[in-house]
């Protein structure tokens, strides 16, 4: 039987995780966060980073216990119950299914600002059509191409921060080091947490490296370390970038909050840099959307193949292209909701599913390591009870800080999942089918 080769080191896995998170997204959502927090975006990223760090610790502990693909679904299914594992998988499906929509909506918002004569819905439709076509035909981008595209994003991000520093230094009234981006007129915790609830969108994918388990040297050690490093490095990138951007543009007044970084780019670098920034952001959004739709379609295919979703629609591959066409097209249809939603609501809606999955992963640590084990030393108390409880509290607080429409949509999705689980299990009398992600 063919097996994947274990060729990936810790550095390779961390680089994959950072690339998956698409660091330039901190610029893409800056205006939304500035509007929600009233101009203290770095404070929101500090709160989000702390919350994500505790959850990343739980993911690391569960990745060490179950070094297989499946992430939250597998951890909850094996440590608590198959039915609750299904709910965790259903929450993850919310992220995967609607993430392309949010990615393309952000890209369309910036293209709409650059080309105001072209209606933004046309950009959304163009993103959906092009990426869906590529994913149907089959995507085989070389590692070198992906590396170049990531390099473009990082260079644009570094250039943006450097120009912000230059802009601030050019104004004698603005100090380079200030607490104003964190406490502008005082700390309003509800506003900061509301911003943090959206800022967590930037962290989505920190756990994606669990899918590389079969290709990594010493996965029980490497994958947990990578998850923590990715969260720390990602948080540092987001905090530092948002600090200097907020310093260059204090407050939260923009012509269009959805594309605020476009306006800031013109202020700090002129028309030429605006073009460079736009290219970097669109490259990031396009490649990220392409990968997100491909990942979502593979998840739907895995669920269809294993009988969790209708097999005829989701569990079959195109004879011509060898891709899950039905699942890809469904992702494209779902993305049409971007025509009716704004960036803040779409990212918040996705975060509801993430926070639900994060909460269940924190809970799975308690069940697997604390309740399921007889060890009760101080280290276990800290790692397997206190830290997961803090992580649960943080993610539930962030969930409650989402806007009301996002919470309503998220609860509706959860209710739909419970109803579907009841139908799938004959009124909860039998266990749901098990999903096998490794073959997807």
N, C-alpha and C positions, 0 to 999 in steps of 0.2 A: 504494500500500500504506500502511495506517495506521501511524503511528509515534507513540511516546510523546514527550511534550514535555519538554524539558530545563528544568525549573523549580526544581530543588532546589539550595540553596546548601550550603556546608560546615556551617553551623549546623543546617540542617534535617536533614541526613544524620546528624550527631552525635546530635541529639535522638531521631531514629528508633532509632538503635543503642542508646542508653541505655534508651529505653522497652522495646525488645525484650528487654534483659537483665533487666528487672523488678527494680530495685534493692532493693525490700522483701524479696526472697528472702534477704538477709543476716540478717534476723530469723527467717525461716522455718526456716533450717537452723542457727541459732546453737547450740542445745542439742546437736545431733549433733557439731558441730565442737568444742564445749567438752568433750564426753565423750571424743572421740578424742585431743585434744591435752592433756587434763588441765588445762584452764583457761587456755590461751594462744591463743585464737582469732585475735587480731590478728596474731600471729606467723605463723600459717598463711596468712592473707590477704596478708601481705608476701611470703612465699615464692611463693604462687600468682601474685601480681601480677608479680613479677620473671620468673617462667617464662612467663607469658602475654605479657609485653612483648616478649620475644625472638621468640615465635611470631607475635605481631601484626606485628612488623617484617617477618617473612617473608611474611605474608599481604599486607602493603602492597606489598612488592616484586613479588609475583606479580600483584596486582591492577593494578599499573602496566603489567606486561607483557601481561596478558590481561584487558582491561576488559570482561568479559562475565559473564553469570550462570553459576553452576555451582560456584563456589568451589573447594574442595579437589579435587573430581572433575576439573574442567577443568584446573586447574594441573598436577596430576600426570599426567593423560592427555597433555597437550600437551608437557610438558617431559621426561617420563621414558618412559612407555609406556602404551598403551591398557589393557593388562591390569592394571597396577598402578593405573591411574586407576580401573578398576572396583572394586578393593579399597578405594581411598579413598572412592569413592561408597558402597560397602557399609558402611564404617565410619560415614559420615555418616548413612546410613539407620538405623543403630542408634540414633543420637542422636534423629533425627526420630521414629522409630517408638515409642520408649519414653519420650521426654520427657513427653508428656501424662500417662502413668502416674505419673511421679514428681511432677509438678505437682499432680495431683489427690490423690495420697497425702498430700502435705504439707498441703493444704487440709483433707482429711478428718481428719488428726491434730489440727489445731487446733479444728475443729468438734466433734470427739469430746471434747476437754478442756472446751469450753464447755457441751456438752450430753451429759454422761456417761451419761444414761439411754438415749441412742440409740446403738446399736452402730456403730462406725466403718465397718465394711463397707457399711452402708446409705448413708453419706455418699459413699463411693467410687462406688457404683452410681448415686447421684443425679447426681454430677458427670459420669459417663460418659453417662448417658441424656440429660441436658439439653444438654450441649455437642454430642453427636453429632446430636441432633435439629436443633439450630440450624444446624450445619454442613451437614446434608443439605438442609435447606430453602434455605440460601444466606445468607451473611453479608455484609451491606452496611452496616456501622457507619460513620457519618459521622466525619470527622476531628475534629470538635469534641467528639463523644462520647468518642472515644479520648483526646483531650486532657484532658477532665474526669476520666476514670478515672485517667489517669497523675498528674494533679494531686492526686487523693485519696491515692494511694500516697505521693507525695513529702511531702505535708503530714503524713501519719501517721508517716513515717520521721523527719522533722524534729522532730515533737512527741515521739517516742520518745527521740531523742537529747537533746532539751532537758530532758525529765523525768529522764533518767539523770543529767545534769549537776546538776540541782536536788537530786536524791536524794543524790548524792555530797557536794555542798556542805553539805547538812544534817547530815552526819556529820563532826564535827571530826577524827575519827581517820582519815578517808580523804582523801588529797591528790588534787587534780584532775589533777595531772601525775605519772605514775608509770610505771616500767618493768615493774611487776608483771604487767600484761596480756600482755607480751611474754616475760618471763623469770621466771615464777613458780616460784621455787625452783631456777632453772637452766634452761638450754636443752637440751631432749631432742630432738635433730634428727630421729630416726626418727618420734617422735610428731608433731612439727611437719609433717614431710613427709606423714605419713599424713593429717593434717588438711588440708594444702594440696591433696592429691589429691581430696578431697571439695569443698574450697572452690572449685576450678576450675569446679564446676557453676554457680556464680554468674556466670561469665564467658561461658557458652555463648550464642552469638548475636552476639558482637562482630564476627564476619565477615559477618553477615547483610546488612550494607549493600551488599555486592557485588551484590546483586540489584537495587539502585537505579541501576546504571550507566547505563542508557538514559534516565534521567530527571534526571541530575545534570549541572550545568555543569562542563566540563573534568574528566571522570571520571578521567583518568590521574593528575591531581594531587589532586583532591578526595577520591576514595575512599580512597587510601592514607593521606592525612592524617586522614581521619575514623576509619579503623580504629585508628590509633595513639591519637588523642584519646579515643575511646570506651574503649579499654583503660585508659588513664591515669586518666580521670575515674571510670570504674567501680571501678578498684582503690582510688582515693582514698576514694570513698564507702564501700566495704566495710571498709577499714582503720579509718577514723575512726569509723564506726558501731559496729563490733565492739569498738573500744577503749573507748568510753564505756559500752557495754552490759556488757563484761567488768569494767569498773571498778565499775559499780553492783552487779554480781553476781559477785564473785570465785569462782574454783573451777569445779567442774563437777557440782555436786549439784543435781538437779532431781527433781520428782515424776515427770515424763515428759520425757525428753530430746527426743523428737520434737516436743513442743509447749512447749519451755522458755520461749520469748519470751512466751507467754500468762501464765505464772507471774511472769515479771519485770515484765510490764506491770501486773499487779495490785499488785506491791510498790511500783512507782515512781509509779503514777497512780491506784490504787484501782479500784473496780468500774466507774465511768463510763468511764475510759480503756481498760479492758479491752475494753469493747464497741466503742469507737471503733477500737482496734487490730485487733480481730477483723474488723470490717467492711472496714478497709483491706486487711488481708492476704487475706481471701476474695475481695474485688474483684480484687486483683492476681492471685491464683491462678486465678480463673475466667477473666478476660480472657486471661491468659497461656496457660492450657490450651486455650481456644478457638482462639487464634492458632496454637498448636503443633500441634493436631490438623488445622487447616486446612492448615498448611504441610506436614505429613507426608503428608496425603492428596494434595496437589498433586505432591509428589515421587514418590509411588507411581504417580500417574496419568502423570507424565512417563516413568517407567520402563516402564509398561505400554504406553503409546502408541508408544514407540520399540523395543518388542520385547525389552526387558531382563527384564521380568516378563510373565506370561501376559496377553495383550492383552484377552481377553474379560472377565476379572475386574477388571483394574486400568486398562485403557486406554480405557474407555468412560465416557460421562457419562449421567446420568439424563435421559431425554427430558422429564420433567416439571419437574425442578428445575435441570437443567444443572450438576449437581455430581457429583464422583466418588464415588458412594454406596458402591461396593464397598470403596474405599480407606478411606473414613471409618469404615465398620463394622469393618474390620480393625483400625484404630487402637483402636476401642472394645473389641474382643475382646482385643487385646494388653494393654490397660490393666487387664483383669481380674486380671492377675498381681499387681497392687497388693494384692489380697486375701491374698496369701501372702508378700509382701516387706515389709521395713521401709524407712524413709526412707534410712538410711545405705547399705544394699545397692543400692537402686534408683538413687540418684544416682551411686554408685561404678560401677555397671554401665554407665550412660550415659557416664560420663567415660572408660571404657575406649575406646569408639568415638571420642570426641573426641581423646584422646591419640594414638590410632593415626593419625587424619586429620592432626593437628597435626604429628606426626613426619614424615609423608610430604610435607606442604607445606614444612617446613624442608628436606627432602631435595630437593624440586623446585627451590628457590632455587639450591642448589649445582649441580644439573644444568643449569639454564637459564642462569644468570649466570656460573658459574665454569668448569664443564666445557665448556659450549657456547659460550663466548666466549674470545677471545684476550687480553682485557684482564686485566692482572695488577698494577695499581697498588695502593698501600696501602689506598685506600678500598675497592676491590673485595675485597681480602683480608679486610677487617673486615666489610663488609656481606654479602658473598656466600659466605664460607667460615666465618669464625670465629663470627659471630653465629648463622647457621643451625645450626652444630655445637653451640653452647651451647644453642640452643632444642631441638634433638633430644635432647641429654643430659638437659635438664630435664624434657621431656615423658616420656621413657623412665623416668626416676627416679620421676616422679609415678605412672606406670603401674604400676611395680613396688611402689609404696607403697599401692596399693589393697588392700582386704581380699581374702582368698583366694577367697571365693565369687564376688566380682565379676570377678576375674581368670579364674576357671574358666568363668564364663558368657560373658565377653568372648572368650576363646580359642575357645570352642565356636561362638560367632557367626562368628568369623573363619574357622574351619575349614569351617563351612557355606558361607560365601561362596566359599572356594577350590574346594570341591566343585561348587557351582553354576556358577562360572566355567568349570570344566573341562567341565561338561555343555553350557554355552552356547556354548563355542568348539570343540566337537568334540574334546575332549582337548587343549585349548590349541593346536590347529593353526591356528585363524583368530582374527581380532580380534573382540572383543565388539562388539555394536551400540553406537552412540554415543547418549548421552542429550542431549536439547536442552531445557534448563531455561527458556530465555527465553520459550517459548511456553506454559509451564505456569502 
